[in-house]
Amino acid sequence: MPDARDVSPYDALLLLSFGGPEGPDDVVPFLENVTRGRGIPKERLKEVGQHYFLFGGVSPINDQNRALLDALRKDFAEHGLDLPVYWGNRNWAPYLTDTLREMVRDGRRRILVLATSAYASYSGCRQYRENLADALSALEAEGLELPKVDKLRHYFNHPGFLEPMIDGVLRSLAELPEDVRDGAHLAFSTHSIPTASADTSGPVEEHGDGGAYVKQHLDVAQQIADAVRERTGVDHPWQLVYQSRSGAPHIPWLEPDICDHLDERHAAGAPAVVIAPIGFVSDHMEVLYDLDTEAKARAEELGLPMRRSATVGADPRVAAAIRELVVERAAVERGQDVTPCALGALGASHNLCPVGCCPARAPRPVAAGADSTYA
């Protein structure tokens, strides 16, 4: 086993996230950042922004990232890890380029990146690597010395992430009325993506029907359902479902949609449903609106008892898992033999994204992979 406090050669950890508006005046500029290059009119962005305006124009994701930062710093300090933690976003302040610039000026030369997306996909992995390359390009143009940047492996099947999700489903089942609890169906929800993107997610050898994206979610869902059965003695029916679809209606996306699934479960006689948002690290806007607003309203219309389990958020087990992943990757970089920690049928994900992994429609420079523009 590697030394649990040795993080060399790394000298900093970067929490890299999506970002979100923190007030009504931020909503449209934030959405312009998200959709830049797609030619979407501002009036259309104002319509989309209604989801945010329902919550005062504030996305919860930034506060949730602050909570995760605090949890990481606390855990690292308690376990003797001398590794400063920074935070940068793709689409809102603190912006990634600004944070990387700060890190370089602080003397950081070997940076490990934690993205707030646990699964393989273009938007959940490669796009973050493109963002890193864009930021490094900007710093290069400023004449700054570029750091070496690596990205932590996908962590969907690390026990520190699985256990909080299992506990969340168990709590939600316990909240249901006793007469419908044992018959409740489990709906494991994640972000819908275009089927073409799903089919090419993960390494080339995993491309195919749903690719690594669907395989990884199914593996997590199966593990949670098995754990619930072992701890309750009840075998709950379950299905992987999708939410938060966007884009042109003629382009196929992963289905079924969560609200359509609720209709189908009600028609089939299901007495109750627990929705578990396994594709999301925290309760950000898509969880609050698509599940706690739209799906909840649909369930109420149907008279179908429904509970939504919590995402992992800043659970101490998550902070501990990230610490373990950091120590694991550092040992790999030092050339030590490491047995990676992962549960389920798929095993640990790759440390270095291979060529052809989660390809973009139009090739762009990337960092932190075998095909990196920046080593």
Beta strands, then each sheet from edge to edge (+ up, - down):
strand 1: 12-17
strand 2: 85-89
strand 3: 110-115
strand 4: 148-151
strand 5: 185-191
strand 6: 238-243
strand 7: 273-276
strand 8: 306-308
sheet 1: 2+ 1+ 3+ 4+
sheet 2: 6+ 5+ 7+ 8+
end
